[in-house]
């Protein structure tokens, strides 16, 4: 794939993150990335900030009438990015957790391996909530089981570059979780399809005044159901997955 064919944008799902959002957008634009903001039915204060940002050059807006959840917003954004003529999209959280100094490395990796999804695996500082940190390891184990592989180093970090052709083909043909279960599920399902993956370390910081929309009981239940659904899907695919690993 030539450089001309590699058209990459930043995809930012937004739900009431009016505080950190302008800084995130400014950093991405400064890195030369057009931005696609997906307003997941934010409140009036955040919607006003989004409208102002959408008036800037190289900034696109997709507004959802009803809240879809993070996964639903990302899927809507992936489809929209493809419609806009982009070939790849860098998913970036709007809350400022991701280290945007790593953007250049992700772009370079994607250009060098345009067929691959380029995923970040987090390097946490002391700000990470310990409960969430320990819970991630349980998801890691289930992801390794459900993919029959140790290839997926971290499935929950939403800082990644999606090749749009393969990603949109998947979300248009399978029913994926629309909330916090999305990030893990799409990687497992792409792994089933033999999607190449590249991994880069990225620092993650949890701001003290950050806004989290993780719902402890509801989202953990959704994630548990997702792992169970993928497990049975893996069983159906196990002979082919094992054959592909060993051939």
N, C-alpha and C positions, 0 to 999 in steps of 0.2 A: 504494500500500500504506500503510495507516495505521500509527501508532505501535504500536497494540495488536497488529497482525499481525506486527510486526517484533520477534521474540523471538530474542535473540542470546546464545550461550554461547561460552565459550572452550574450545577443543579442544586438549588437551595429550597428544601421544604420549610415553610414558615408557619408557625402557629403561635401567635402572641409572643414573639421575640423582638419587640420593637427596640429594646435597649441595645443589644449587641449587633443586631442585623446591619446597621449602616457601616460599622467597622469591618464586618465580614465582607460585605459587598465591595467596599473601597479597596480592601487588600486583594481581592480576586481580580478586580478591574485593573489594578496596578500591575498585576502579574500578566496582563494581556488576555484575560479570559472573559468572554462575554458571559453574562449571568442570566439564568432563567429562574425567576422567583415563582414558587408555587404557593400561593396563599391558600392555606387549608382552612378557610372560613374563620380567619382571625377576627378579633374584636375591633371596634372602631379605631382605637388608638394605634394598634399595629397596622391596620389597613391603611391609615393615613400615611404612615411611614413608608409602607410598601408602595403606595401610589407615587410618593415623592421620588423614591429611588427608581421606580419604573420609568420615570421621565428622563433619566440619564441615558447617554449614548451606550449602546451595546448591552442594554438591560431589557429583558423581556419579562412579561408577567402572564401567568396563568392563574386565574382566580377560580377556586372551587366553591360552589354555592353551599355545599354541606361539608362538614368536617369528615374527612376520610381516614384520618390516622396517618402516621408517618409513612407507612408502607404504601397506602393508597395515594398519598401525595407524590411519593417518589415514582410510582408507576405511571401516574398521570403526567408527571414531568418527563419521564423517559420517552413516552409516546410523543409529547409535544416537541421535545428536543429533536427527535427524528423528523417530525413534520417540518421543523424549521431548517432542516438541511444539515444538521450536525451529525457527525459519525460517532462521537464519543461524548460522554458526560461525566464530569467529576462531581460526585455527590458530596456535599458539604453541609454539615449541620449549622443551623442558624444561631445556635446558642453560644458560639465562640469557644467550644471545647477543643476543636481541632487546631493543630499547629499549622498555620497557613504558610509558614516559611518552608514547609515541605512540598508545597504545590509544584515548584519547579521540578523536583525529583520525580514526582508522579507523572507530570507531563512528558518528561524525557523518557521515562520507562514505557509509557503508553505509545509514544512515537516509535520507539525501538521495537515494541512488541504489540502492534495494533490489534492483533487477533485476541489478545489476552485481556482478562479483567485484572486490573491492578489494584490490589487491596492493601490497606494499611493494617498493621498489627500494632496495638497501642503500647506505648511506653508511659506508664502512669507516674505522676508525682504524688506527693503526700496528700493532695486534695481529693483523691478518689475515695468515695464511700466504701468502707471495708466490706459491708454486706453485699454490695453489688459486685465488688471485685471477686469475692469468694464464689458467688453464685455463677459467675462466668465459667468457672472451671467445670461445673456440671454440664453446662451447655456445650463446652468444648468436647467433652467425652461423648455426648449424644451425637454431635455433628460428625465426629470421627466414626462412630458406629454406623450412622445413617448414610454416610458417603463411602463406607468401607475403605477409608483412606485417612492418612494423617496430613494430607496436603493442605487442608484448610486450617491455617494457623490461628485465626481468630475470625469468627463469623459475625460478631456483634458490633464491630467498629464500622460505622457508616461512612468512613472516608475512603472512597474507592472510585476508580474510573471504569465505567461500563462501556463496552463496545455495544453500540445501540442496536445493530442489526440482530445480533444473537440475543440480547437481553429483551428486546421488544417481542421477538419471536416467541420467547419463553412465556412472558407474562400474558401474551395474547392466546396462548394454547393451554395454560394451566391456571388453576385457581390458587393464588397465593394469599397468605395472610396480609391484612392491610394495616396492621399496627406494629407493635414492637417485635412481632414474630417475623416480619418481612426480611430483615437483613440476613438472618441465618438461613431462612428457607430458600431464598433465591440462590445463595451460594451452593447449597446442597443440590438443588435441582440443576444448576449449571454444571456442577461436578458430574452429575449423572449423565449429562450430555457430552462430557468430554471437553468442556470449556477450559482452555489454558488459563492458568492463574499465575500472577506474579505478586510477590510480597515485599513490602517496604515498611520499615519501622516508622512510627509517627508518634510524637509526643501528644498526650491528652491531658488537659487540665480542666478541673471542675471549678468554675468561678463560685465564690462564696455567695454571691447574689444571683446565681444562675437560676433559670426557670426550667424545671424538669417536668415533663408530662408523662413520666413513667408511673403507671398505676400499679402499685405493689401487688395486690391480689389479682386484679383482672388481667394484667399483662403477663404475670407469671403463669396464670391458668392458660392463657392463649399460647404461651411458649411451650407449656407442657403438652397441650393438644397438638401443637405443630410437630413436636418431636415424635409423638405417637403416630401421627399421620405419615410422617416421613419414614418411620421405622417399617411400617407395613409396605410403603412404596419401595423401600430398599429391598425387602424380602422378595418382592416380585421381580426386581431387577438384579438380584444378587448373582445369578449365574453369569449374566453378561458383564456385570461390573468386575467380577473376579477374573473372568476370562481376559478382559481388557487390561487388568493390572498385571497379569502373569504372562501375557503373550510376548 
